[in-house]
């Protein structure tokens, strides 16, 4: 009887050992990220507000990633998102160095890149709804984007087209938003002051911004735009009466970025852009200076492709 129990115990131990060996990630194998970054505790400042400071997003999440730890352990991930989850959950140290990237070509295998890109960028399920008399203008701008899109002649993308910042610096009085594109930055007061009476009536690419906290969400109200920028690529223009509301909500180690565009002179209703969720980026990589934009090509464009 004792011998049978001993054999059963040894057999079960062997089975458990094999299962553990097969399920545990080994050096050189793909990492396993189990922790949802949104489920982690939300970092807060001394006054209790969510701490938005830090580097957010900034990764191309397609393709695989290989990293190496300081002790020489190499770990492979199928996607950059898997790597980010492992980094956030502590399964990969912040000192791990990226040693290899392999792009995922399944999502960019266009035969005629300019023409195919131009078609795919028009497939939007959530376009702004213009009043009937302005659709002809949208179509004209779309077709003639080479000549009409200000980004083709080195003008700023503007708010909200340039999207969320790559880094936020938060203080008790304001937030500083840093963007990679053309070394752009914005300083937004959050101390309760109203819009500047002069800047709010000016017409600029970035507008005049003021912020306020609604619970755990930072709301930034922006007015005072020119009408040179677009909302997005297919000729989605706006007027100089546009007002933009940006919302930043930190949940764990994620940041949700939401935008509502109010432009009642040309839109049937406010337009809610597709929201974006960025992950906290612990990368220690340096910020590279974006080279100056110099227009050498617009005078030589002979077709209307904008790939």
N, C-alpha and C positions, 0 to 999 in steps of 0.2 A: 504494500500500500504506500509506504513512504517513498519507495523507488518510483512508483507511477507519478506521485505528486511532484517529485523532483524533476522527472522527465518533462512533465507538463509545464512546470515553471520555466525550465530552461528553453523549451520550445517557444513559449510565449515571449520570453525575453529576446530570443533571436528574431522573431517576427517583428516585435516593436523596434528592434535595432535596425532592421532592414527598412521599415516604414520611415523611421526618423532620417535614415541616410538618404532615402529617395526624395523626401519632401523638403529637407533643409537645403537652402541655397549654398552651393559650394563655391570656392574661389574659382573665378573664371567662368561661372555660369550666370545666367540672367538673374538680376536682382528681383526680389519680391517686395512690393510696396503695399502694405496692408492698411496704413493709416490714412484716412481721408483728411486732407489739410483743413477742411472747413470744420472738422470736429475738434480741432485743437483749441486750447484756451485762447481767447482774444486778448492780445497785448493792449494795455491801456496806459495812458499818461497819468501823471499825478493828480490831475483834476477829474479823473474817471472816464474821460473820453477815449474811444478807440484810438490806438496809436497807428496812424497811417504812414508814419515815417518808414522808409525803406525802399528797396529796389523791387519792382513788381514786373512780373512777366519778362518779356525780352528774349524768349526762346523760340526757335523754330521747332515745333513739336513733332514734325514728321521725320521718319527715319530712326535708326537705332543709334545708341550711344554706348561707348565703352569708357570706363573711368578706372583709375588706379589709386589705391589708398597709399598713404605714406609708408606703410609696412610692405608694400609691393603687391597687395591683394588686388587682383583685377576683377571687375564686375561689369557684366554686359546687360544692357536694357534694350528692349524692343523699340521703345519710343522715348522721347525726351520727357514726356509726361510721367512715365514710370520712374525716370531718374529724379524728377522734381519731387514726386511723392516720397521716394526713398530718402532724399535729402531733407525734406521737411520733417519726416518721422524719425530721423536720426539713424536710419539704417545705413546711410552713407555719410561720412564726415564732411564737414565744410572744407576740409583740406584735401579732399579727393580731387585729382586732376583729370580732366577730360583728355583722353588720348586718341579718340577716334570717333568719327561721325560717318554714317552712311545714309545718304538721302533716300527718301521713299519716292520712287519715280511713278508710282501708280496714280498719283494725283496731279501730275504735271506733264503727262506724255502727249502734248499737243504736236500735231504734224506741222501745222502752220501756226507758230506760236503767237504772232501778232493777231491774225484773224481769229484764231480759236480763242485766244485770251479776250479779245474784244467781245466775242459772243458770250462767253461764260460769265463775264463781269456784268452782263445785263440781266442775268437770271436772278432777280431779287423777289423774294416772296413778301417783302415788307417795304414797298416804295412809299415815299411821301405822296399824299393825295392832293394834287393841285386843283385849283378851280378850272373849269373847262377852258376858259379863254387863255390859260397859260401852258397847256399841253403842247401846243405848236412850238412855243419857245423852248420847252424841254427837249423836244425832238430835234430842233435845229442845233442846240448846243451839243447834244449827243453826237450828231453826225459830224459836226464841225469842231470837235473837241481839240484838235491840234492847234487851231487858231484861237479858240475861245477859252480853253481851260488855263487859268492863270498859272497853274503848277508847271506848265510846259515852258514858261518864260521866267522861272525861278521865283515866282511869288509864293508867299506862305500858304500852306493848306488851310490855316485858320481853324477856328472852333466852329463845329465839332469834328470836322473832317480829319484832323490830325490824331483823333482818338485819345486814349488815356495816356498819362505820363509814364515814363520808365522809372522815375524815382520821385518820391514825395519827402519833403522835409517839413515837419510840423512843429509849430511853437504855440504858445498861449495866445498869440496875437494874429497869426497868419499861417498859411501853408505856402510852400514854394513847390511848384510843379515843374519838373525838368523833362524835356523831350529830346530824343536823339536827333530827330529831323532838323537839320540846319541849326543845331545848338539853340533851340528855342526854350524859353523859360517864362513862367508866369508867377507873380506874387499876388496871392489872394488874401485880403484881410478877413479875419473871422471874429473880430471883436465887436460886431454889432453895428458898425458904421454903415450908412447908406451909400448908394452909388455916388461917385464924384460928380458934381453937377456939370462940370466941363467935359470930362472924359465920357460920361454917359451919353452926351449929345454929340460926341465926335463920331467919326466913321473910320474904324481901324480894322485890321485883320483879326485881332484877338479880342476886341471889345473891352469893356470895363467890367471887372469881376468883383463880386463881394460874396462872402460865404457865411453860412449860419449852420448851426447844428440842430437837427431834428431827431432827438433821441440819439441813436448810435450812427446816424447817417449825416455826413457832411454834404450840404446842399450848396452849390455854387450857382449864382444867378449872374448871367452875362448879357449885357446890352451894349449898344453903341457900335454896331458893325457897319462896315462898308458892304457893298453888294457885289464885290469882285470874286469872292470865294464861292465854292459849291459845297453842298452837303455831301455829295459823293460823285463818283465817276461818271454815271450816265446822264450828265447834264442837269443834275438836280440843283438848280440855282435857288437863291433866297433873296429877299429884299433887304434894304437897310433898316427895316423896322423889326427884323428878327430878334427874338429873345430866346436864349438857350438856358436850360436848367440841367446842370450836371449833378449826379448823385454818386457819392462814394461810400460804400458800406463794407467795413471789414468784418468778416466772420472767420474766426480762427486765423489760419494763415492764407486766406483768400481775400481778394478785394473785388467787389462787384461794382462795375462802372455802368451807369445808366444815363441816358440823355433824352430829354424831351425838347423838341424844337417848336416854338410858338411863332408863327408868321401869318396872322389872320388875313393880311392883305392879299396873299397868293395861295395859301393852303386852306383846304376845306376844314381841316381839324388839326390839332397839334400832332406832330409826328414823333413817335417813340422809336428811337433807333434800337436795333438789336443789342441787348445788353451783353457785356463781356465780363468774364470772371478771370482774374489774373491771380497767379500764385506768388507767394512771397519768394523772392529770389535771393538765396544766400551766397550767390557768386561773389568772389573777391576780384573778379576781372576789372580792369581799369575801364573808365569811360573814354571812348575814342572821340576825338574832335571830328565832327562831320565836315568834309571839305566844302568850300564855298561853291554855290551853284552858279555856273557860268553857262549862258545860253549860246551854244555854237550851232545848234541843229535846226531850230525852228524855221529859219529862212530857206533850208534845203529840203524840207519835207515835201514830198511829191504825191503821197497818198494820204488817206485819212485813218490808217491803222494807228491804234494807240495801245499796243500790247503791253 
